[in-house]
Amino acid sequence: MSVQLTNRAKQVDRKPMTFLESIYLWNIMKGMAITISHLFRKKATINYPEQTRSVSKVWRGLHVLNRDAEGRENCTACGLCAVACPAEAITMEAAERLPGEEHLYREEKYAAKYEINMLRCIFCGLCEEACPKDAIYLSQTIAPSNYARKGFIYKKGDLLIPHPVNEPEAYQKALGEKADNNKIKKEPTIPETA
């Protein structure tokens, strides 16, 4: 016979069941009482398209490719975001800026093709941290559902933030709280001199 070190193990009772126990009436009544009690509780679900659940300020949602104040793309296709991505969800192809495209791209090199596979993405934010040009960030927009796998592969046109000069309202809305955070970070403090 082995020695028990804890009192967790219980000896199994092997006595025969009574008639009431064999028809399981008591257990059915207990189960029905639990089910009926849940009918009167507050519902945990929300009506998603009409209502949205509040999320934390540090919550990571859909990716956004950023532009500067003049509307030029920040991405220089350096590939650091693709290398930093542990799920290998980001693919890109670089191209050289042609003469006359200075109003479209900030640097000589830009991302001609930029795709994120949202089925692979784990929303870790490493792409945002790796980017030296602040070209990509994770917004607080909830990723919409889709019925086909192709709908989860976001191309450059889907990811680009609206043009700040042509669509200023949509641009500010897309920035969301990031705009407030940037204002706080970028406003220099001038020391008072007496």
Backbone as CSV, one residue per row, in Angstrom:
resi,resn,N_x,N_y,N_z,CA_x,CA_y,CA_z,C_x,C_y,C_z
1,MET,0.841,-1.182,0.000,0.000,0.000,0.000,0.885,1.243,0.000
2,SER,0.537,2.207,-0.873,1.349,3.421,-0.987,0.894,4.464,0.021
3,VAL,1.809,5.356,0.360,1.533,6.411,1.327,1.086,7.661,0.561
4,GLN,-0.027,8.281,1.027,-0.523,9.499,0.391,0.187,10.707,0.979
5,LEU,0.657,11.605,0.082,1.320,12.814,0.528,0.345,13.976,0.686
6,THR,-0.772,13.948,-0.055,-1.775,15.011,0.030,-3.147,14.409,0.281
7,ASN,-4.109,15.289,0.581,-5.482,14.818,0.805,-6.354,15.015,-0.434
8,ARG,-5.738,15.229,-1.591,-6.517,15.479,-2.805,-7.211,14.231,-3.312
9,ALA,-6.600,13.103,-3.181,-7.197,11.868,-3.688,-8.283,11.408,-2.734
10,LYS,-9.446,11.066,-3.314,-10.555,10.562,-2.505,-10.857,9.134,-2.907
11,GLN,-11.258,8.387,-1.948,-11.633,7.009,-2.213,-12.971,6.994,-2.964
12,VAL,-13.055,6.220,-4.026,-14.273,6.161,-4.830,-15.322,5.347,-4.084
13,ASP,-16.538,5.917,-4.011,-17.657,5.238,-3.348,-18.315,4.307,-4.354
14,ARG,-18.330,3.002,-4.065,-18.851,2.027,-5.010,-20.178,1.417,-4.552
15,LYS,-20.872,2.100,-3.656,-22.154,1.535,-3.214,-23.193,1.713,-4.323
16,PRO,-24.175,0.839,-4.411,-25.174,0.928,-5.486,-26.037,2.184,-5.346
17,MET,-26.502,2.728,-6.506,-27.328,3.929,-6.514,-28.738,3.611,-6.051
18,THR,-29.360,4.640,-5.436,-30.772,4.494,-5.062,-31.615,4.719,-6.313
19,PHE,-32.938,4.540,-6.178,-33.837,4.701,-7.311,-33.813,6.143,-7.828
20,LEU,-33.853,7.148,-6.907,-33.842,8.549,-7.330,-32.523,8.916,-8.020
21,GLU,-31.435,8.350,-7.529,-30.153,8.619,-8.171,-30.072,7.972,-9.554
22,SER,-30.684,6.834,-9.729,-30.595,6.136,-11.011,-31.418,6.803,-12.109
23,ILE,-32.461,7.571,-11.775,-33.232,8.268,-12.822,-32.684,9.681,-13.054
24,TYR,-31.668,10.078,-12.322,-30.956,11.351,-12.488,-31.865,12.573,-12.397
25,LEU,-32.970,12.467,-11.700,-33.918,13.573,-11.601,-33.311,14.769,-10.863
26,TRP,-32.615,14.483,-9.758,-32.026,15.577,-8.989,-30.988,16.333,-9.819
27,ASN,-30.143,15.624,-10.563,-29.118,16.270,-11.386,-29.741,17.071,-12.533
28,ILE,-30.827,16.582,-13.115,-31.520,17.315,-14.175,-32.111,18.601,-13.610
29,MET,-32.680,18.547,-12.430,-33.269,19.740,-11.801,-32.185,20.782,-11.491
30,LYS,-31.037,20.335,-11.017,-29.944,21.272,-10.751,-29.470,21.933,-12.042
31,GLY,-29.348,21.177,-13.106,-28.936,21.728,-14.393,-29.947,22.725,-14.935
32,MET,-31.221,22.438,-14.803,-32.268,23.351,-15.277,-32.272,24.634,-14.453
33,ALA,-32.009,24.535,-13.155,-31.958,25.731,-12.307,-30.817,26.651,-12.749
34,ILE,-29.679,26.085,-13.094,-28.553,26.891,-13.572,-28.911,27.563,-14.897
35,THR,-29.530,26.814,-15.800,-29.909,27.370,-17.102,-30.913,28.500,-16.948
36,ILE,-31.916,28.329,-16.111,-32.941,29.356,-15.916,-32.350,30.583,-15.231
37,SER,-31.383,30.392,-14.332,-30.776,31.543,-13.669,-30.004,32.421,-14.659
38,HIS,-29.462,31.835,-15.731,-28.728,32.611,-16.733,-29.654,33.452,-17.605
39,LEU,-30.927,33.110,-17.673,-31.869,33.893,-18.469,-32.059,35.299,-17.905
40,PHE,-31.877,35.479,-16.612,-32.145,36.758,-15.968,-30.886,37.586,-15.723
41,ARG,-29.731,37.092,-16.163,-28.488,37.837,-15.998,-28.280,38.796,-17.165
42,LYS,-27.401,39.779,-16.951,-27.068,40.734,-18.010,-26.297,40.005,-19.107
43,LYS,-26.637,40.298,-20.343,-26.010,39.633,-21.477,-24.578,40.146,-21.665
44,ALA,-23.671,39.252,-21.975,-22.271,39.614,-22.176,-21.999,40.026,-23.620
45,THR,-22.906,39.692,-24.527,-22.680,40.009,-25.935,-23.107,41.431,-26.255
46,ILE,-22.551,41.961,-27.333,-22.940,43.287,-27.804,-23.361,43.162,-29.265
47,ASN,-24.148,44.100,-29.748,-24.548,44.118,-31.156,-23.438,44.817,-31.918
48,TYR,-22.522,44.015,-32.511,-21.246,44.545,-33.000,-21.347,45.689,-34.004
49,PRO,-22.043,45.579,-35.090,-21.917,46.723,-36.011,-22.444,48.032,-35.413
50,GLU,-23.487,47.948,-34.610,-24.059,49.161,-34.029,-23.277,49.629,-32.804
51,GLN,-22.767,48.697,-32.026,-22.024,49.017,-30.813,-20.603,48.485,-30.938
52,THR,-19.667,49.201,-30.384,-18.295,48.696,-30.334,-17.842,48.641,-28.883
53,ARG,-17.070,47.650,-28.597,-16.543,47.483,-27.253,-15.382,48.441,-27.051
54,SER,-15.286,49.026,-25.882,-14.176,49.940,-25.614,-12.893,49.129,-25.451
55,VAL,-11.801,49.674,-25.967,-10.525,48.977,-25.907,-9.519,49.840,-25.155
56,SER,-8.456,49.236,-24.719,-7.401,49.923,-23.983,-6.655,50.894,-24.897
57,LYS,-5.998,51.870,-24.326,-5.233,52.832,-25.122,-4.016,52.195,-25.776
58,VAL,-3.536,51.104,-25.247,-2.374,50.433,-25.813,-2.775,49.242,-26.687
59,TRP,-4.048,49.109,-26.975,-4.545,48.005,-27.795,-4.067,48.169,-29.232
60,ARG,-3.695,47.082,-29.876,-3.186,47.131,-31.245,-4.219,46.587,-32.211
61,GLY,-4.550,47.397,-33.211,-5.524,46.997,-34.220,-4.892,46.917,-35.595
62,LEU,-5.623,47.388,-36.594,-5.145,47.320,-37.970,-3.906,48.178,-38.200
63,HIS,-3.088,47.741,-39.132,-1.874,48.474,-39.498,-2.236,49.661,-40.385
64,VAL,-1.438,50.708,-40.286,-1.612,51.901,-41.110,-0.241,52.322,-41.619
65,LEU,-0.154,52.591,-42.928,1.068,53.159,-43.492,0.934,54.674,-43.442
66,ASN,1.864,55.311,-42.799,1.777,56.735,-42.490,2.297,57.605,-43.634
67,ARG,1.839,58.852,-43.651,2.314,59.880,-44.579,2.836,61.052,-43.757
68,ASP,3.605,61.925,-44.400,4.030,63.142,-43.711,2.963,64.212,-43.886
69,ALA,3.236,65.419,-43.405,2.240,66.500,-43.441,1.918,66.952,-44.863
70,GLU,2.821,66.699,-45.820,2.579,67.081,-47.211,1.910,65.979,-48.012
71,GLY,1.710,64.810,-47.411,1.043,63.708,-48.090,1.967,62.707,-48.743
72,ARG,3.277,62.849,-48.527,4.223,61.900,-49.105,4.343,60.683,-48.206
73,GLU,4.565,59.521,-48.805,4.676,58.274,-48.046,5.971,58.254,-47.249
74,ASN,5.875,57.802,-46.005,7.066,57.730,-45.150,7.915,56.497,-45.424
75,CYS,7.311,55.430,-45.917,8.007,54.150,-46.076,9.113,54.253,-47.116
76,THR,10.317,53.801,-46.751,11.457,53.790,-47.666,11.814,52.367,-48.088
77,ALA,10.959,51.408,-47.810,11.152,50.005,-48.192,12.476,49.452,-47.696
78,CYS,12.837,49.789,-46.462,14.089,49.278,-45.904,13.964,47.799,-45.532
79,GLY,12.750,47.348,-45.261,12.516,45.944,-44.974,12.690,45.559,-43.521
80,LEU,12.941,46.521,-42.635,13.132,46.191,-41.223,11.857,45.637,-40.595
81,CYS,10.703,46.146,-41.024,9.442,45.644,-40.466,9.224,44.185,-40.868
82,ALA,9.557,43.851,-42.117,9.392,42.476,-42.589,10.357,41.526,-41.874
83,VAL,11.554,41.998,-41.594,12.543,41.171,-40.888,12.146,41.001,-39.424
84,ALA,11.598,42.052,-38.816,11.238,41.999,-37.401,9.980,41.175,-37.150
85,CYS,9.150,40.978,-38.165,7.875,40.273,-37.986,8.115,38.797,-37.685
86,PRO,7.741,38.315,-36.486,7.984,36.912,-36.151,7.090,35.952,-36.933
87,ALA,5.957,36.432,-37.426,5.025,35.575,-38.165,5.261,35.622,-39.668
88,GLU,6.215,36.431,-40.117,6.523,36.615,-41.534,5.259,36.983,-42.316
89,ALA,4.517,37.945,-41.796,3.261,38.359,-42.403,3.439,39.502,-43.393
90,ILE,4.586,40.172,-43.385,4.795,41.352,-44.226,5.686,40.999,-45.404
91,THR,5.233,41.379,-46.614,6.057,41.245,-47.815,6.092,42.603,-48.508
92,MET,7.250,42.908,-49.092,7.371,44.202,-49.782,8.369,44.094,-50.913
93,GLU,8.203,45.002,-51.870,9.145,45.151,-52.970,9.492,46.623,-53.075
94,ALA,10.764,46.917,-53.236,11.229,48.298,-53.317,11.324,48.746,-54.767
95,ALA,11.209,50.045,-54.939,11.384,50.662,-56.262,12.037,52.021,-56.066
96,GLU,12.646,52.536,-57.139,13.296,53.843,-57.079,12.331,54.915,-57.537
97,ARG,12.368,56.053,-56.864,11.523,57.185,-57.223,11.995,57.769,-58.548
98,LEU,11.057,58.041,-59.436,11.364,58.636,-60.729,11.349,60.154,-60.624
99,PRO,11.997,60.839,-61.541,11.941,62.309,-61.525,10.495,62.781,-61.691
100,GLY,10.112,63.735,-60.875,8.742,64.247,-60.907,7.825,63.594,-59.888
101,GLU,8.316,62.590,-59.144,7.503,61.919,-58.120,7.874,62.360,-56.706
102,GLU,8.517,63.503,-56.599,8.934,63.996,-55.290,7.743,64.299,-54.395
103,HIS,6.608,64.614,-54.981,5.406,64.913,-54.192,4.732,63.648,-53.674
104,LEU,5.153,62.469,-54.152,4.544,61.199,-53.720,5.343,60.494,-52.632
105,TYR,6.674,60.545,-52.722,7.529,59.790,-51.814,8.593,60.702,-51.215
106,ARG,8.902,60.494,-49.936,9.882,61.335,-49.242,11.306,61.032,-49.672
107,GLU,11.617,59.773,-49.820,12.991,59.357,-50.099,13.106,58.847,-51.533
108,GLU,14.333,58.531,-51.947,14.570,58.042,-53.302,14.007,56.644,-53.506
109,LYS,13.908,55.894,-52.424,13.409,54.528,-52.497,12.045,54.475,-51.825
110,TYR,11.122,53.698,-52.365,9.784,53.574,-51.779,9.283,52.146,-51.954
111,ALA,8.227,51.812,-51.263,7.642,50.472,-51.350,6.660,50.432,-52.509
112,ALA,7.052,49.755,-53.589,6.159,49.615,-54.740,5.049,48.619,-54.409
113,LYS,5.390,47.589,-53.649,4.405,46.590,-53.218,4.581,46.419,-51.717
114,TYR,3.482,46.512,-50.984,3.524,46.327,-49.529,2.266,45.568,-49.146
115,GLU,2.415,44.382,-48.598,1.268,43.550,-48.229,1.457,42.998,-46.820
116,ILE,0.340,42.915,-46.100,0.333,42.280,-44.777,-0.750,41.211,-44.793
117,ASN,-0.360,40.002,-44.459,-1.311,38.893,-44.365,-1.856,38.882,-42.945
118,MET,-3.096,39.346,-42.778,-3.688,39.452,-41.445,-4.012,38.100,-40.829
119,LEU,-4.040,37.043,-41.626,-4.242,35.710,-41.060,-2.990,35.235,-40.333
120,ARG,-1.848,35.745,-40.716,-0.593,35.402,-40.040,-0.254,36.362,-38.916
121,CYS,-0.652,37.621,-39.066,-0.253,38.670,-38.127,-0.714,38.345,-36.705
122,ILE,0.169,38.563,-35.743,-0.173,38.319,-34.342,-0.293,39.630,-33.571
123,PHE,-0.270,40.766,-34.269,-0.452,42.095,-33.691,0.505,42.339,-32.516
124,CYS,1.750,41.966,-32.714,2.744,42.128,-31.655,3.310,43.544,-31.598
125,GLY,3.284,44.271,-32.717,3.793,45.626,-32.752,5.286,45.729,-33.015
126,LEU,5.946,44.622,-33.328,7.389,44.683,-33.595,7.696,45.420,-34.884
127,CYS,6.777,45.370,-35.856,6.993,46.120,-37.103,6.990,47.615,-36.822
128,GLU,6.127,48.049,-35.938,6.036,49.459,-35.559,7.314,49.908,-34.845
129,GLU,7.838,49.053,-33.979,9.050,49.398,-33.234,10.287,49.393,-34.122
130,ALA,10.305,48.518,-35.144,11.486,48.388,-35.994,11.593,49.493,-37.023
131,CYS,10.499,50.150,-37.353,10.489,51.143,-38.426,11.228,52.415,-38.013
132,PRO,12.311,52.782,-38.728,13.053,53.995,-38.361,12.389,55.283,-38.846
133,LYS,11.434,55.189,-39.762,10.812,56.374,-40.361,9.401,56.631,-39.850
134,ASP,8.934,55.886,-38.851,7.566,56.008,-38.338,6.557,55.849,-39.477
135,ALA,6.843,54.888,-40.367,6.003,54.689,-41.542,4.840,53.754,-41.272
136,ILE,4.942,52.887,-40.297,3.860,51.951,-40.006,3.543,52.021,-38.522
137,TYR,2.270,51.985,-38.221,1.848,51.867,-36.830,0.548,51.086,-36.769
138,LEU,0.265,50.565,-35.600,-0.955,49.803,-35.392,-1.993,50.735,-34.798
139,SER,-3.093,50.902,-35.505,-4.146,51.815,-35.068,-5.048,51.118,-34.053
140,GLN,-6.087,51.806,-33.630,-7.046,51.206,-32.709,-8.311,50.770,-33.431
141,THR,-8.200,50.535,-34.740,-9.325,50.067,-35.538,-9.405,48.553,-35.447
142,ILE,-10.594,48.047,-35.201,-10.797,46.605,-35.110,-10.770,46.012,-36.509
143,ALA,-10.077,44.901,-36.676,-9.986,44.243,-37.982,-11.352,43.689,-38.368
144,PRO,-11.871,44.072,-39.538,-13.192,43.578,-39.943,-13.142,42.113,-40.346
145,SER,-14.273,41.455,-40.235,-14.345,40.049,-40.629,-14.490,39.964,-42.145
146,ASN,-14.200,38.797,-42.685,-14.283,38.590,-44.116,-14.614,37.130,-44.376
147,TYR,-15.100,36.845,-45.579,-15.492,35.475,-45.913,-14.471,34.750,-46.780
148,ALA,-13.518,35.456,-47.336,-12.522,34.836,-48.209,-11.127,35.135,-47.688
149,ARG,-10.194,34.239,-47.968,-8.822,34.423,-47.522,-8.172,35.630,-48.184
150,LYS,-8.547,35.935,-49.425,-7.976,37.082,-50.134,-8.294,38.391,-49.427
151,GLY,-9.431,38.462,-48.759,-9.832,39.680,-48.072,-8.976,40.003,-46.864
152,PHE,-8.189,39.040,-46.396,-7.337,39.258,-45.233,-5.915,39.654,-45.616
153,ILE,-5.619,39.724,-46.904,-4.315,40.185,-47.354,-4.470,41.647,-47.731
154,TYR,-3.962,42.525,-46.877,-4.103,43.965,-47.071,-2.955,44.473,-47.926
155,LYS,-3.299,45.131,-49.006,-2.306,45.697,-49.916,-1.999,47.140,-49.510
156,LYS,-1.052,47.743,-50.208,-0.602,49.088,-49.873,-1.745,50.102,-49.913
157,GLY,-2.623,49.992,-50.890,-3.757,50.915,-50.997,-4.717,50.806,-49.822
158,ASP,-4.847,49.604,-49.249,-5.722,49.409,-48.092,-5.091,49.961,-46.819
159,LEU,-3.758,49.967,-46.769,-3.048,50.347,-45.549,-2.711,51.831,-45.458
160,LEU,-2.618,52.511,-46.604,-2.211,53.921,-46.590,-3.241,54.797,-45.893
161,ILE,-2.740,55.680,-45.067,-3.596,56.641,-44.368,-4.106,57.651,-45.414
162,PRO,-5.293,58.215,-45.230,-5.781,59.211,-46.202,-4.831,60.399,-46.334
163,HIS,-4.882,61.036,-47.483,-3.996,62.174,-47.790,-4.332,63.337,-46.863
164,PRO,-3.344,63.899,-46.136,-3.640,64.961,-45.169,-4.067,66.287,-45.805
165,VAL,-3.664,66.550,-47.047,-4.024,67.812,-47.699,-5.378,67.686,-48.387
166,ASN,-5.583,66.580,-49.109,-6.828,66.390,-49.858,-7.991,65.976,-48.960
167,GLU,-7.732,65.163,-47.942,-8.787,64.663,-47.049,-8.377,64.883,-45.590
168,PRO,-8.390,66.109,-45.092,-7.889,66.371,-43.737,-8.740,65.738,-42.632
169,GLU,-10.061,65.687,-42.817,-10.925,65.094,-41.781,-10.676,63.595,-41.664
170,ALA,-10.598,62.917,-42.812,-10.341,61.470,-42.799,-8.953,61.173,-42.262
171,TYR,-7.994,62.061,-42.547,-6.629,61.897,-42.049,-6.591,61.980,-40.532
172,GLN,-7.257,62.992,-39.948,-7.278,63.141,-38.488,-8.006,61.977,-37.831
173,LYS,-9.081,61.508,-38.464,-9.829,60.374,-37.918,-8.978,59.110,-37.938
174,ALA,-8.219,58.914,-39.029,-7.360,57.736,-39.132,-6.211,57.790,-38.136
175,LEU,-5.702,58.986,-37.860,-4.638,59.111,-36.857,-5.159,58.769,-35.476
176,GLY,-6.384,59.177,-35.158,-6.994,58.872,-33.870,-6.206,59.451,-32.727
177,GLU,-5.965,58.631,-31.716,-5.241,59.089,-30.533,-3.756,59.250,-30.798
178,LYS,-3.274,58.686,-31.898,-1.858,58.842,-32.245,-1.540,60.312,-32.501
179,ALA,-2.499,61.046,-33.081,-2.283,62.476,-33.332,-2.127,63.225,-32.017
180,ASP,-2.943,62.896,-31.030,-2.829,63.541,-29.721,-1.505,63.211,-29.067
181,ASN,-1.059,61.954,-29.181,0.210,61.542,-28.590,1.380,62.237,-29.271
182,ASN,1.325,62.392,-30.607,2.407,63.059,-31.332,2.492,64.527,-30.961
183,LYS,1.342,65.186,-30.765,1.355,66.591,-30.366,2.025,66.756,-29.012
184,ILE,1.745,65.824,-28.118,2.329,65.899,-26.777,3.841,65.685,-26.854
185,LYS,4.274,64.701,-27.693,5.694,64.389,-27.790,6.474,65.484,-28.506
186,LYS,5.891,66.061,-29.574,6.651,66.956,-30.437,6.630,68.409,-29.991
187,GLU,5.735,68.801,-29.112,5.702,70.183,-28.673,6.888,70.457,-27.758
188,PRO,7.793,71.319,-28.186,8.967,71.568,-27.346,8.605,72.419,-26.144
189,THR,9.266,72.140,-25.088,9.067,72.953,-23.889,10.154,74.000,-23.843
190,ILE,9.743,75.232,-23.727,10.683,76.351,-23.693,10.913,76.729,-22.232
191,PRO,12.142,76.643,-21.787,12.401,76.996,-20.393,12.222,78.487,-20.173
192,GLU,11.633,78.814,-19.072,11.409,80.217,-18.738,12.691,80.805,-18.165
193,THR,13.017,81.982,-18.655,14.204,82.664,-18.131,13.770,83.888,-17.360
194,ALA,14.363,84.095,-16.234,13.971,85.240,-15.389,14.910,86.382,-15.531
